[in-house]
Amino acid sequence: MTNATKAVLDGGPADLPERIVSLTTPGADLKIPFRGGYEHFKPTTRQQDTADGPLPVYEWWERTELPG
């Protein structure tokens, strides 16, 4: 059984402050604010064993910049 309220982030910037994040809508794409923009992650079919139990893995797919 997975803990669907959290996810593991795979890929993206190496210096993201957290690799395990809370989910507001399990199964939906994630948009993580980081350094004046957003890192976008999509759900995968993979799971990863963590200290919080098995969690779904979300894979990085793009970055968008905030205007300004």
matplotlib code that plots the C-alpha trace (Angstrom):
import matplotlib.pyplot as plt

x = [0.0, 1.3, 1.1, -0.8, -0.4, 3.3, 5.5, 9.2, 10.6, 12.9, 15.1, 15.0, 17.6, 20.0, 19.7, 15.9, 15.5, 13.2, 12.8, 9.8, 6.8, 3.2, 0.5, -2.7, -4.2, -2.7, -2.2, -2.1, 1.0, 3.0, 4.3, 7.0, 8.1, 11.8, 14.2, 11.8, 10.0, 8.3, 9.7, 7.0, 6.7, 4.4, 3.3, 4.8, 3.8, 6.9, 7.1, 10.1, 10.6, 11.3, 11.3, 7.6, 6.8, 6.4, 5.7, 4.7, 7.5, 7.0, 9.4, 10.6, 9.6, 10.0, 10.7, 8.8, 9.9, 7.8, 7.5, 9.6]
y = [0.0, 3.5, 6.7, 8.8, 12.0, 12.3, 11.7, 11.3, 13.7, 12.3, 14.6, 18.3, 20.6, 18.8, 21.5, 21.2, 21.5, 18.5, 15.2, 14.0, 16.4, 16.5, 16.0, 18.1, 16.0, 12.5, 11.6, 15.2, 16.9, 18.8, 22.4, 23.2, 26.8, 27.1, 30.0, 32.4, 29.8, 26.4, 22.9, 20.6, 16.9, 14.2, 11.0, 7.7, 4.1, 3.7, 3.6, 4.0, 2.7, 5.5, 6.0, 7.1, 3.8, 3.2, 6.4, 7.2, 8.7, 11.9, 12.6, 16.1, 17.2, 21.0, 24.3, 27.5, 31.0, 33.6, 36.9, 39.8]
z = [0.0, -0.8, 1.2, -1.4, 0.6, -0.2, -3.3, -4.2, -6.8, -9.4, -11.6, -11.8, -10.1, -7.9, -5.2, -4.7, -0.9, -0.6, -2.5, -0.5, -0.8, 0.2, -2.4, -2.6, -5.4, -5.7, -9.4, -10.6, -12.0, -9.4, -9.7, -7.2, -6.7, -6.9, -7.7, -9.4, -11.3, -11.1, -11.5, -13.0, -12.2, -13.6, -11.8, -12.9, -12.3, -10.1, -6.3, -4.0, -0.5, 1.9, 5.7, 5.2, 3.5, -0.3, -2.1, -5.7, -7.8, -9.8, -12.6, -13.6, -17.1, -17.4, -15.7, -16.2, -15.2, -13.5, -15.3, -14.1]

ax = plt.figure().add_subplot(projection="3d")
ax.plot(x, y, z, "-o")
ax.set_aspect("equal")
plt.show()
